[in-house]
Amino acid sequence: MSSLHIRLDGAQRILLVKPSALGDVIHTLPVAATLRRRYPNIRLDWLVEEEAADLVRGHPAVAEVVVSGRRRWLRQFRNPVQIPRTLGEVGRFAVDLRRRRYDAVLDLQGLFKSTLYVLATGASIRVGFAEGREGAPRVLTHRVVAPPQPVHAVERYLALAAAVDATEPVREFHIALGPEDLAAARSRFTAIPRPRVVLHPAARWRTKLWEVERWRELTASLLAEGMGVILTGSRQDEALAARIVNGLSPPPQSLVGRLTLKELVAVLRDVELMITVDSGPMHIAAAVGTPVVALFGPTDPLRTGPLGPGTVLRRELPCSPCLRRRCQIADTYRCMRDLGVAEVLEAARNLLGTRTECNRR
């Protein structure tokens, strides 16, 4: 095992394994660009799961996007009728990985699920972090010691690229958009005034959420100031969005559950500001250069904060960041509840004012 530089000049095919989640995939985009700079003649593929695949499709550094249906497979396994067909699909996916004959695999996930992908390739060079969990380091031929925390995820991933001699980082967050994606985004904005502000209230962790009443108050204040307010989220977030917009007049534009991933990228690229909790769409907004007001509580902005223009709001508390999905202090969720609407509004106004001045120059 080694944490020294590993040269891949003799390789013909490299597989980058970073299957999920949205924010993690965004943070890995510079790794693909960096590997391309160092090894321009080696084919680079990226293994990603279905939910995030559109963030990678069309990337100039990636020859092919290898798409895993892991989450869908897990859902299908719950239905006995679908088990035989699902097993066949999983088996064909594993056989296809082996047939691709990758010379080297870079595992940036470092979990049991990525370990299965790494083993399925049969690659002779398997590089990943020594700090990986769930047994992931055991299958590696080269274990790379990650930079000490706190360090941003982008820099952590670039350290793995540096370990394979890609030492000149390319910090680019390229997401390919087609004319149809841009047209679909523009069609959503009929009669919505500028400045346009996207609110994204949803997150997978309960501890990351801000109270519904505060989102309602924030939305009403932005609308009263003449701003065009747009809500985003997945279909699973429709109930949350309904609670926020219920009774507001005029109502904001809700695109919750109505956008493809590419369309979401296009929408975020065409607005003046995003206000959000720590979420995957927050990182998409930062990647396309849209200013962000980000509300942080249990997570650490030094590790996963938005990279780009914006403001991070958080409270300096002894328990924060705890990096936990459930509040350990009597379920008070104080780190998020202590963030007030007034300071969010002030941060939004400041960023919108700055952007307006920049646009006038």
Secondary structure as GFF3:
##gff-version 3
##sequence-region A 1 361
A	DSSP	beta_strand	13	17	.	.	.	ID=ss1
A	DSSP	alpha_helix	22	38	.	.	.	ID=ss2
A	DSSP	beta_strand	43	49	.	.	.	ID=ss3
A	DSSP	three_ten_helix	50	55	.	.	.	ID=ss4
A	DSSP	beta_strand	64	68	.	.	.	ID=ss5
A	DSSP	alpha_helix	70	77	.	.	.	ID=ss6
A	DSSP	three_ten_helix	80	82	.	.	.	ID=ss7
A	DSSP	alpha_helix	83	99	.	.	.	ID=ss8
A	DSSP	beta_strand	104	107	.	.	.	ID=ss9
A	DSSP	alpha_helix	112	121	.	.	.	ID=ss10
A	DSSP	beta_strand	125	129	.	.	.	ID=ss11
A	DSSP	three_ten_helix	136	139	.	.	.	ID=ss12
A	DSSP	beta_strand	142	144	.	.	.	ID=ss13
A	DSSP	alpha_helix	153	163	.	.	.	ID=ss14
A	DSSP	alpha_helix	179	187	.	.	.	ID=ss15
A	DSSP	beta_strand	196	200	.	.	.	ID=ss16
A	DSSP	three_ten_helix	206	208	.	.	.	ID=ss17
A	DSSP	alpha_helix	212	224	.	.	.	ID=ss18
A	DSSP	beta_strand	228	231	.	.	.	ID=ss19
A	DSSP	three_ten_helix	235	237	.	.	.	ID=ss20
A	DSSP	alpha_helix	238	245	.	.	.	ID=ss21
A	DSSP	beta_strand	253	254	.	.	.	ID=ss22
A	DSSP	alpha_helix	261	269	.	.	.	ID=ss23
A	DSSP	beta_strand	273	277	.	.	.	ID=ss24
A	DSSP	alpha_helix	280	287	.	.	.	ID=ss25
A	DSSP	beta_strand	292	295	.	.	.	ID=ss26
A	DSSP	alpha_helix	301	304	.	.	.	ID=ss27
A	DSSP	beta_strand	310	313	.	.	.	ID=ss28
A	DSSP	alpha_helix	334	337	.	.	.	ID=ss29
A	DSSP	alpha_helix	341	360	.	.	.	ID=ss30
###
